[in-house]
Amino acid sequence: MLVQQILKSKATDGVFTVTPDVTIREIAQILRDKRIGGVVVSSDGERAEGILSERDIVRALAVRDEGVLDLTATALMTRDPVCCSLEMSSDQVLEKMTEGRFRHMPVVQEGVLVGIVTIGDVVKARLSQLSAEKDALEGMIMGH
């Protein structure tokens, strides 16, 4: 399955971005309110300059509790995040996520941010694909 198909099957369209100057406190509230695990950091809403996840915030709190919530996205974001294209396969995305040990991947087309896929999105798509393959094989065996 391709990233393009995964994005079409998602309940929400697009990707939520924040500018680099947004505070960690504001980002934590956005993550809670939107029920998402990460945001893309972008000055213009088109270029993925960084990515910031719940994990990044928790790790920072564990190391330096004081003042973390008053820092800006720039302080904690992962710069130049690994991105994928609409044409990448779910297996390629899972491989990159596993190698990099991250769960959110911006989708970029011709340098422009067009979405985000999570490991949950990719696993769901892969399970759906495996189920369809299983049904097709059972149908062939049963003579349907």
C-alpha positions in Angstrom: 0.0 0.0 0.0 1.2 3.5 -0.8 1.4 6.5 1.5 -1.1 8.2 -0.8 -3.7 5.5 -0.1 -3.0 5.7 3.6 -3.6 9.5 3.7 -6.9 9.0 1.8 -8.1 6.5 4.4 -7.3 8.8 7.4 -10.1 10.4 9.3 -8.5 13.8 9.2 -7.1 15.7 6.2 -3.8 17.5 6.1 -1.4 18.0 9.0 -1.4 20.2 12.0 1.6 22.5 12.1 3.0 25.0 14.6 5.5 27.8 14.1 8.9 27.6 15.7 8.1 30.2 18.4 5.1 28.4 19.9 5.7 27.3 23.5 5.9 23.7 24.7 3.0 24.5 27.0 0.9 25.5 24.0 2.0 22.5 22.0 1.1 20.1 24.9 -2.4 21.7 24.9 -2.7 21.3 21.2 -1.6 17.6 21.4 -4.2 17.0 24.1 -7.0 18.9 22.4 -6.4 17.5 18.9 -5.7 14.0 20.4 -2.5 13.7 18.3 1.0 12.6 19.2 3.1 15.1 17.4 3.1 18.3 15.4 5.2 19.4 12.5 7.1 22.7 13.1 7.0 25.0 10.1 7.4 28.7 9.7 5.2 28.8 6.5 3.0 25.8 6.9 4.6 24.3 3.8 8.1 23.2 4.8 8.8 20.7 7.5 11.6 22.3 9.5 11.1 20.0 12.5 8.8 17.7 14.3 7.9 17.6 18.0 6.2 14.6 19.7 4.9 13.8 23.1 8.0 11.7 23.7 10.2 14.7 23.1 8.3 16.7 25.7 8.4 13.9 28.3 12.1 13.3 27.7 12.8 17.0 28.2 10.7 17.0 31.4 12.6 14.1 32.8 16.0 15.8 32.2 15.2 19.4 33.1 11.9 19.7 34.8 12.1 23.5 35.4 11.1 25.8 32.6 10.5 23.1 29.9 6.9 24.3 29.3 8.1 27.8 28.6 10.6 26.8 25.9 9.7 27.1 22.3 9.3 24.4 19.7 12.7 25.2 18.3 14.3 24.1 21.6 13.0 20.6 21.6 12.0 19.8 18.0 13.9 17.2 15.9 15.3 19.3 13.1 15.1 18.2 9.4 12.8 15.3 10.1 12.8 12.2 7.9 10.0 12.6 5.4 8.3 10.3 2.9 6.6 10.9 -0.4 3.1 9.9 -1.6 4.7 7.2 -3.7 6.5 5.4 -0.9 5.2 2.0 0.2 4.0 1.2 3.7 6.8 -1.2 4.1 9.4 1.5 3.2 7.8 3.9 5.7 7.8 1.2 8.5 11.4 0.4 7.7 12.4 4.1 8.1 10.4 4.5 11.3 11.9 1.4 12.8 15.5 2.3 11.9 15.0 5.9 13.2 12.9 4.8 16.2 10.2 7.4 15.6 6.4 7.2 15.1 5.5 10.2 13.1 6.6 11.0 9.5 5.7 14.1 7.5 4.6 13.5 3.9 6.2 15.9 1.4 5.4 16.3 -2.3 7.7 18.5 -4.3 9.1 20.1 -1.2 5.6 20.9 0.2 4.1 19.3 3.3 0.9 17.4 2.3 0.3 15.3 5.4 1.6 13.1 8.1 1.5 9.4 8.7 1.9 7.7 12.1 3.1 4.2 12.8 -0.6 3.5 13.8 -1.8 4.6 10.3 0.8 2.4 8.6 0.1 -0.7 10.7 -3.7 -0.2 10.2 -3.2 0.0 6.4 -0.9 -3.0 6.4 -3.3 -5.1 8.5 -6.1 -4.1 6.1 -4.0 -5.2 3.1 -3.1 -8.5 4.8 -6.8 -9.2 5.5 -7.7 -8.5 1.9 -4.9 -10.8 0.7 -6.1 -13.5 3.1 -9.7 -13.2 1.9 -8.6 -13.4 -1.8 -6.5 -16.5 -1.1 -9.4 -18.2 0.8 -11.7 -17.3 -2.1 -9.3 -18.9 -4.6 -9.0 -22.1 -2.4 -12.8 -22.3 -2.0 -13.2 -21.9 -5.8 -15.0 -18.5 -5.6 
